[in-house]
């Protein structure tokens, strides 16, 4: 069996009892960064073999992993933070496991965009998650298609591209479109900045920001 195990997005206390139990019983834990996952495992006294699985090696190793699963091994897949499969390479492995009849089970747990959406103050009854905007090619098409989206829109973004993305959203969606940006969720210095796209972009323009961020933007109500 392959278990998808959500890992804390900041506060290590957000790990579930069931997640700890699963990681203690599997044969191998697949992870993005063994150093990051080791911190989590050491915190909970878990000692299991770690095997790298990330966007740079997924195509090279997923067949080997499914062979081991088919042979009877139980594995858990974790990311550095968040639920596996949300803006990370878990999809390829999950799809192949299902194709081969290998059982896949996903535990409930931390997902960064959910608390960011709920505390944004924007409608949460209907929303669309778009993940990370394209880094370079395709940004015009990406934002153009979303300009008329009526549901609340959620993005992930890195600190180095935050202001650029907010500025472009202001161009495509309108500078007065309401939004919020959440950073350091569940950590000591958690912060959510709310306002128009222009106001929030200006706020972060002179800030030094660390860690991945969640951008929540109001849908088009015109």
Backbone as numpy.savetxt, mean C-alpha at the origin, in Angstrom:
# Nx Ny Nz CAx CAy CAz Cx Cy Cz
-0.29 -24.10 1.42 -1.13 -22.91 1.42 -0.25 -21.66 1.42
-0.75 -20.62 0.74 -0.09 -19.32 0.77 -0.97 -18.38 1.59
-0.39 -17.80 2.63 -1.09 -16.82 3.44 -0.60 -15.42 3.07
-1.52 -14.50 2.86 -1.18 -13.09 2.67 -1.40 -12.42 4.02
-0.32 -11.90 4.60 -0.37 -11.38 5.97 -0.10 -9.88 5.98
-1.11 -9.06 6.27 -0.89 -7.62 6.36 0.07 -7.27 7.50
0.98 -6.37 7.25 1.93 -5.95 8.28 1.68 -4.50 8.67
2.05 -4.10 9.88 1.77 -2.75 10.37 2.30 -1.67 9.44
1.53 -0.60 9.28 1.97 0.52 8.44 2.81 1.51 9.23
2.99 1.26 10.51 3.81 2.14 11.35 3.96 1.57 12.73
2.89 1.57 13.48 2.90 1.10 14.86 2.89 -0.43 14.90
3.94 -1.03 15.45 4.05 -2.49 15.48 2.93 -3.15 16.28
2.27 -2.40 17.15 1.18 -2.97 17.94 -0.07 -3.23 17.11
-0.09 -2.80 15.87 -1.25 -3.02 15.02 -1.25 -4.39 14.35
-0.32 -5.25 14.73 -0.28 -6.61 14.22 -1.32 -7.44 14.97
-1.99 -8.37 14.27 -3.04 -9.14 14.92 -2.48 -10.43 15.55
-3.22 -10.96 16.53 -2.83 -12.24 17.15 -2.78 -13.34 16.10
-3.75 -13.33 15.20 -3.80 -14.37 14.17 -2.60 -14.28 13.24
-2.19 -13.06 12.90 -1.02 -12.89 12.04 0.22 -13.48 12.69
0.38 -13.24 13.98 1.52 -13.81 14.72 1.48 -15.32 14.68
0.29 -15.89 14.92 0.14 -17.35 14.92 0.49 -17.94 13.56
0.03 -17.30 12.49 0.31 -17.81 11.14 1.81 -17.77 10.85
2.46 -16.67 11.16 3.90 -16.56 10.87 4.72 -17.55 11.68
4.21 -17.94 12.84 4.93 -18.92 13.66 4.78 -20.34 13.14
3.78 -20.57 12.30 3.51 -21.95 11.85 3.95 -22.25 10.42
4.15 -21.22 9.59 4.52 -21.48 8.20 5.97 -21.94 8.09
6.30 -22.49 6.92 7.67 -22.96 6.69 8.61 -21.84 6.26
8.08 -20.89 5.48 8.89 -19.81 4.94 8.07 -18.53 4.94
8.73 -17.40 5.19 8.08 -16.09 5.09 8.69 -15.33 3.92
7.88 -14.98 2.95 8.32 -14.19 1.82 8.16 -12.71 2.16
9.15 -11.90 1.82 9.08 -10.50 2.23 9.81 -9.60 1.23
9.46 -8.32 1.24 10.10 -7.34 0.37 11.54 -7.09 0.79
11.72 -6.80 2.07 13.04 -6.46 2.61 13.24 -7.26 3.89
14.22 -8.15 3.89 14.44 -9.01 5.06 14.79 -8.21 6.30
15.44 -7.06 6.14 15.80 -6.24 7.30 14.56 -5.66 7.96
13.64 -5.15 7.14 12.41 -4.57 7.68 11.56 -5.63 8.35
11.41 -6.77 7.68 10.59 -7.84 8.24 11.23 -8.42 9.50
12.53 -8.46 9.57 13.21 -8.97 10.76 12.89 -8.15 12.00
12.73 -6.84 11.83 12.36 -5.99 12.96 11.00 -6.41 13.51
10.06 -6.65 12.62 8.72 -7.09 13.03 8.77 -8.46 13.70
9.48 -9.38 13.09 9.55 -10.74 13.63 10.24 -10.76 14.99
11.31 -10.02 15.13 12.02 -9.97 16.41 11.13 -9.39 17.51
10.31 -8.41 17.14 9.41 -7.78 18.11 8.43 -8.80 18.69
8.04 -9.78 17.86 7.07 -10.78 18.31 7.69 -12.15 18.57
9.01 -12.22 18.59 9.69 -13.47 18.91 9.47 -14.57 17.90
9.39 -14.21 16.63 9.15 -15.17 15.56 10.48 -15.47 14.85
10.80 -16.74 14.76 12.02 -17.15 14.08 11.67 -18.12 12.95
11.72 -17.61 11.73 11.40 -18.40 10.55 12.32 -17.99 9.40
12.59 -18.92 8.47 13.40 -18.56 7.30 12.71 -17.46 6.48
13.50 -16.51 6.00 12.99 -15.43 5.17 13.49 -15.59 3.73
12.61 -15.28 2.78 12.98 -15.37 1.38 12.51 -14.10 0.67
13.40 -13.39 -0.03 13.01 -12.14 -0.69 12.00 -12.38 -1.82
10.98 -11.54 -1.84 10.02 -11.54 -2.94 9.57 -10.09 -3.13
9.99 -9.49 -4.24 9.71 -8.07 -4.48 9.66 -7.82 -5.98
9.43 -6.55 -6.35 9.21 -6.22 -7.76 10.42 -6.48 -8.65
11.61 -6.61 -8.06 12.81 -6.82 -8.87 13.12 -8.30 -9.12
12.47 -9.20 -8.37 12.77 -10.63 -8.59 11.53 -11.48 -8.79
10.34 -10.88 -8.79 9.11 -11.65 -8.81 9.02 -12.60 -10.01
9.44 -12.14 -11.19 9.33 -12.99 -12.37 10.34 -14.13 -12.36
11.42 -13.96 -11.59 12.46 -14.98 -11.54 12.13 -16.10 -10.55
11.41 -15.77 -9.48 11.27 -16.74 -8.39 9.87 -17.30 -8.21
8.84 -16.69 -8.83 7.49 -17.12 -8.48 7.21 -18.56 -8.88
7.81 -19.05 -9.99 7.58 -20.44 -10.37 8.22 -21.40 -9.36
9.41 -21.05 -8.88 10.07 -21.86 -7.86 9.23 -21.90 -6.58
8.63 -20.77 -6.23 7.81 -20.70 -5.03 6.55 -21.55 -5.17
5.90 -21.48 -6.31 4.69 -22.28 -6.50 5.02 -23.77 -6.54
6.20 -24.12 -7.02 6.63 -25.52 -6.99 6.74 -26.01 -5.54
7.31 -25.17 -4.68 7.44 -25.53 -3.27 6.08 -25.62 -2.59
5.19 -24.72 -2.93 3.84 -24.75 -2.36 3.11 -26.01 -2.81
3.26 -26.36 -4.07 2.62 -27.57 -4.59 3.18 -28.83 -3.92
4.44 -28.74 -3.49 5.08 -29.88 -2.83 4.67 -30.00 -1.36
3.88 -29.05 -0.85 3.36 -29.17 0.51 3.84 -28.14 1.50
4.68 -27.20 1.07 5.14 -26.17 1.99 4.07 -25.10 2.21
4.01 -24.58 3.42 3.14 -23.44 3.72 3.99 -22.18 3.77
3.53 -21.13 3.12 4.28 -19.89 3.06 3.39 -18.72 3.45
4.03 -17.69 3.98 3.34 -16.43 4.26 4.03 -15.33 3.47
3.25 -14.46 2.87 3.79 -13.32 2.14 3.45 -12.05 2.90
4.48 -11.29 3.24 4.28 -10.00 3.90 4.98 -8.91 3.08
4.53 -7.68 3.25 5.22 -6.54 2.65 5.89 -5.75 3.76
6.64 -4.72 3.39 7.25 -3.88 4.41 6.19 -3.22 5.29
5.04 -2.93 4.69 3.91 -2.34 5.40 2.68 -2.49 4.51
1.49 -2.59 5.13 0.24 -2.66 4.38 -0.13 -4.11 4.05
-1.20 -4.26 3.30 -1.71 -5.57 2.91 -1.08 -6.02 1.61
-0.54 -7.24 1.53 0.03 -7.72 0.27 -1.00 -7.67 -0.85
-0.54 -7.24 -2.02 -1.44 -7.14 -3.16 -1.91 -5.73 -3.43
-1.71 -4.81 -2.47 -2.08 -3.41 -2.66 -0.84 -2.64 -3.09
-0.74 -2.37 -4.38 0.42 -1.63 -4.95 1.74 -2.34 -4.66
1.76 -3.66 -4.81 3.01 -4.43 -4.69 2.87 -5.68 -5.55
3.93 -6.49 -5.70 3.92 -7.59 -6.67 3.21 -8.88 -6.24
2.42 -8.88 -5.21 1.76 -10.11 -4.75 0.85 -10.71 -5.82
0.30 -9.87 -6.69 -0.68 -10.34 -7.68 -0.17 -11.50 -8.51
1.05 -11.41 -9.00 1.61 -12.43 -9.88 1.64 -13.79 -9.19
2.09 -13.83 -7.95 2.17 -15.08 -7.20 0.78 -15.62 -6.88
-0.12 -14.74 -6.47 -1.49 -15.17 -6.15 -2.16 -15.78 -7.38
-2.03 -15.11 -8.51 -2.65 -15.61 -9.75 -2.13 -16.98 -10.13
-0.81 -17.18 -10.01 -0.25 -18.48 -10.36 -0.66 -19.56 -9.38
-0.73 -19.20 -8.09 -1.20 -20.18 -7.10 -2.62 -20.63 -7.40
-3.48 -19.69 -7.71 -4.87 -20.04 -8.02 -4.96 -20.87 -9.29
-4.12 -20.57 -10.26 -4.11 -21.33 -11.51 -3.73 -22.77 -11.26
-2.82 -22.98 -10.29 -2.35 -24.33 -9.98 -3.18 -25.03 -8.90
-4.22 -24.37 -8.43 -5.06 -24.99 -7.42 -4.51 -24.93 -6.01
-3.55 -24.02 -5.77 -2.97 -23.84 -4.44 -3.86 -22.88 -3.64
-4.18 -23.25 -2.43 -5.05 -22.42 -1.60 -4.35 -21.13 -1.19
-5.06 -20.02 -1.36 -4.55 -18.71 -0.95 -5.53 -18.12 0.06
-5.00 -17.66 1.18 -5.84 -17.06 2.21 -5.26 -15.71 2.61
-6.11 -14.70 2.68 -5.67 -13.36 3.06 -6.23 -13.00 4.42
-5.34 -12.66 5.35 -5.77 -12.24 6.68 -6.19 -10.77 6.63
-7.15 -10.36 7.46 -7.49 -8.94 7.55 -6.41 -8.20 8.32
-6.27 -6.93 8.05 -5.25 -6.17 8.77 -5.01 -4.81 8.17
-3.88 -4.18 8.50 -3.61 -2.80 8.11 -3.60 -2.57 6.60
-4.24 -1.50 6.18 -4.20 -1.00 4.81 -4.22 0.52 4.90
-3.17 1.17 4.45 -2.97 2.60 4.71 -4.10 3.48 4.19
-4.69 3.11 3.03 -5.66 4.05 2.46 -6.97 4.09 3.23
-7.28 3.05 4.03 -8.55 3.05 4.75 -8.60 4.13 5.85
-7.63 4.17 6.78 -7.68 5.25 7.77 -7.53 6.63 7.14
-6.72 6.74 6.07 -6.55 8.03 5.40 -7.87 8.51 4.81
-8.63 7.60 4.22 -9.93 7.95 3.65 -10.91 8.37 4.73
-10.97 7.59 5.80 -11.95 7.84 6.85 -11.71 9.18 7.54
-10.44 9.55 7.75 -10.16 10.80 8.45 -10.01 12.00 7.51
-10.19 11.78 6.22 -10.05 12.87 5.26 -11.19 13.87 5.35
-12.35 13.42 5.82 -13.52 14.28 5.83 -14.26 14.30 4.50
-13.78 13.49 3.55 -14.41 13.40 2.23 -15.31 12.16 2.19
-16.29 12.12 1.29 -17.22 10.99 1.24 -16.51 9.65 1.11
-16.87 8.71 1.98 -16.22 7.40 1.98 -17.17 6.28 1.55
-18.39 6.65 1.17 -19.34 5.61 0.77 -19.08 5.08 -0.64
-18.47 5.92 -1.48 -18.08 5.50 -2.82 -16.71 6.08 -3.13
-15.75 5.21 -3.44 -14.40 5.70 -3.71 -13.70 4.79 -4.68
-12.60 5.28 -5.26 -11.79 4.50 -6.18 -10.33 4.63 -5.76
-9.62 3.50 -5.72 -8.21 3.50 -5.34 -7.36 3.37 -6.60
-6.47 4.35 -6.82 -5.67 4.38 -8.04 -4.20 4.06 -7.82
-3.78 3.80 -6.58 -2.40 3.46 -6.31 -1.45 4.61 -6.62
-0.24 4.28 -7.06 0.76 5.31 -7.38 0.54 5.84 -8.81
0.49 7.15 -9.00 0.44 7.70 -10.36 1.69 7.29 -11.13
1.62 7.20 -12.45 2.81 6.89 -13.25 3.93 7.88 -12.93
5.16 7.38 -12.89 6.28 8.25 -12.56 6.57 9.27 -13.66
6.52 8.84 -14.89 6.86 9.74 -16.00 5.83 9.60 -17.13
6.02 8.61 -17.98 5.16 8.42 -19.13 3.74 8.03 -18.69
2.76 8.66 -19.30 1.38 8.30 -19.03 0.67 9.15 -18.00
1.35 10.12 -17.41 0.72 10.94 -16.37 -0.42 11.79 -16.93
-0.25 12.32 -18.14 -1.30 13.15 -18.74 -2.59 12.33 -18.92
-2.47 11.17 -19.50 -3.64 10.31 -19.71 -4.25 9.88 -18.38
-3.38 9.55 -17.43 -3.83 9.09 -16.12 -4.70 10.13 -15.43
-4.20 11.35 -15.32 -4.96 12.40 -14.62 -6.15 12.89 -15.44
-6.01 12.92 -16.76 -7.10 13.38 -17.61 -8.34 12.50 -17.44
-8.13 11.20 -17.39 -9.25 10.28 -17.27 -9.95 10.39 -15.91
-9.21 10.82 -14.89 -9.78 10.92 -13.55 -10.45 12.26 -13.28
-10.28 13.21 -14.18 -10.79 14.56 -13.95 -12.31 14.58 -13.78
-13.02 13.65 -14.42 -14.48 13.63 -14.32 -14.99 12.56 -13.35
-14.09 11.87 -12.67 -14.48 10.83 -11.71 -15.29 11.45 -10.57
-16.48 10.92 -10.31 -17.35 11.49 -9.29 -17.11 10.90 -7.90
-16.49 9.74 -7.85 -16.19 9.14 -6.55 -14.94 9.75 -5.94
-14.80 9.65 -4.63 -13.58 10.06 -3.96 -12.41 9.24 -4.52
-11.29 9.88 -4.78 -10.14 9.22 -5.41 -8.98 9.14 -4.42
-8.38 7.96 -4.34 -7.28 7.73 -3.40 -6.01 7.36 -4.17
-4.91 7.99 -3.79 -3.61 7.71 -4.41 -2.58 7.41 -3.31
-1.56 6.64 -3.66 -0.34 6.58 -2.87 0.69 7.44 -3.59
1.61 8.03 -2.84 2.66 8.83 -3.46 3.90 8.86 -2.59
5.05 9.07 -3.22 6.31 9.17 -2.49 6.59 10.64 -2.17
7.42 10.91 -1.16 7.72 12.31 -0.80 8.30 13.12 -1.95
9.15 12.50 -2.76 9.83 13.25 -3.83 8.88 13.69 -4.94
7.73 13.01 -5.07 6.80 13.37 -6.14 5.50 13.97 -5.60
5.39 14.17 -4.28 4.14 14.63 -3.69 3.69 15.97 -4.26
4.54 16.99 -4.18 4.15 18.33 -4.63 3.89 18.33 -6.13
4.71 17.63 -6.88 4.50 17.55 -8.33 3.12 16.98 -8.64
2.75 15.90 -7.94 1.45 15.28 -8.19 0.30 16.19 -7.77
0.45 16.84 -6.63 -0.60 17.76 -6.18 -0.78 18.92 -7.16
0.33 19.45 -7.67 0.26 20.54 -8.65 -0.45 20.07 -9.93
-0.12 18.87 -10.38 -0.75 18.36 -11.59 -2.22 18.07 -11.37
-2.56 17.55 -10.20 -3.98 17.33 -9.88 -4.73 18.65 -9.88
-4.10 19.69 -9.35 -4.72 21.01 -9.36 -4.97 21.48 -10.79
-4.04 21.18 -11.69 -4.19 21.57 -13.11 -5.33 20.80 -13.77
-5.40 19.50 -13.52 -6.38 18.65 -14.20 -7.75 18.64 -13.51
-7.75 18.69 -12.17 -9.02 18.58 -11.43 -9.59 19.94 -11.02
-8.72 20.96 -10.98 -9.12 22.27 -10.49 -8.44 22.57 -9.17
-7.86 23.76 -9.06 -7.07 24.12 -7.87 -7.90 24.14 -6.60
-9.21 24.32 -6.72 -10.08 24.40 -5.54 -10.64 23.05 -5.11
-10.32 21.98 -5.84 -10.84 20.65 -5.48 -10.29 20.27 -4.10
-11.16 19.82 -3.21 -10.74 19.47 -1.85 -9.94 18.18 -1.83
-8.99 18.12 -0.90 -8.17 16.93 -0.77 -7.62 16.83 0.65
-6.99 15.72 0.94 -6.23 15.57 2.18 -5.00 14.73 1.88
-3.94 14.98 2.63 -2.72 14.18 2.51 -2.36 13.68 3.91
-2.25 12.36 4.04 -1.90 11.75 5.33 -0.49 11.17 5.25
0.28 11.41 6.31 1.64 10.87 6.37 1.89 10.31 7.77
2.85 9.41 7.86 3.24 8.82 9.14 2.04 8.22 9.89
1.12 7.62 9.15 -0.07 7.04 9.76 0.29 6.02 10.83
-0.37 6.11 11.96 -0.22 5.27 13.16 1.07 5.53 13.93
1.90 6.46 13.48 3.16 6.76 14.15 3.02 7.99 15.05
4.08 8.30 15.78 4.06 9.39 16.74 3.76 10.73 16.08
4.31 10.96 14.89 4.14 12.25 14.23 3.13 12.18 13.08
2.11 11.35 13.26 1.05 11.25 12.25 0.45 12.63 11.97
0.22 12.89 10.68 -0.31 14.19 10.30 -1.20 14.06 9.08
-2.33 14.77 9.09 -3.19 14.86 7.91 -3.45 16.33 7.62
-3.10 16.74 6.41 -3.33 18.12 5.99 -4.51 18.14 5.02
-5.50 18.96 5.34 -6.70 19.05 4.52 -6.83 20.45 3.92
-7.46 20.56 2.77 -7.68 21.84 2.13 -7.87 21.64 0.64
-7.75 22.71 -0.12 -7.80 22.59 -1.58 -6.48 22.01 -2.08
-6.48 21.52 -3.31 -5.25 20.97 -3.87 -4.14 22.03 -3.87
-4.49 23.26 -4.19 -3.49 24.32 -4.20 -2.96 24.59 -2.78
-3.86 24.67 -1.81 -3.45 24.95 -0.44 -2.54 23.85 0.11
-2.89 22.62 -0.14 -2.10 21.51 0.38 -0.76 21.42 -0.34
-0.74 21.68 -1.64 0.53 21.69 -2.38 1.44 22.77 -1.84
0.90 23.95 -1.59 1.71 25.04 -1.05 2.23 24.72 0.35
1.42 24.03 1.13 1.81 23.66 2.49 3.04 22.75 2.47
3.05 21.78 1.56 4.15 20.82 1.52 5.34 21.30 0.68
5.17 22.40 -0.02 6.22 22.87 -0.93 7.52 23.18 -0.19
7.43 23.62 1.04 8.62 23.99 1.82 8.91 22.99 2.93
8.23 21.84 2.91 8.40 20.84 3.96 9.33 19.72 3.51
10.02 19.13 4.46 10.77 17.90 4.22 9.91 16.74 4.70
9.47 15.91 3.78 8.52 14.85 4.10 9.19 13.50 3.91
8.92 12.56 4.81 9.49 11.21 4.73 8.36 10.18 4.66
8.69 9.02 4.12 7.73 7.93 4.08 6.70 8.10 2.98
5.99 7.01 2.67 4.95 7.09 1.65 3.72 7.81 2.20
2.98 8.42 1.29 1.84 9.23 1.69 0.57 8.74 1.01
-0.56 9.11 1.60 -1.86 8.81 1.00 -2.54 10.12 0.67
-2.90 10.28 -0.60 -3.61 11.47 -1.06 -5.07 11.08 -1.33
-5.99 11.80 -0.72 -7.41 11.56 -0.94 -8.00 12.83 -1.56
-8.66 12.68 -2.71 -9.17 13.83 -3.46 -10.67 13.68 -3.66
-11.41 14.76 -3.46 -12.85 14.75 -3.66 -13.17 14.46 -5.12
-14.28 13.79 -5.36 -14.72 13.52 -6.73 -15.26 14.79 -7.38
-15.45 14.70 -8.69 -15.97 15.82 -9.46 -17.47 15.96 -9.22
-17.88 17.06 -8.64 -19.29 17.29 -8.35 -19.94 18.33 -9.25
-19.22 18.74 -10.29 -19.75 19.77 -11.20 -20.73 19.17 -12.20
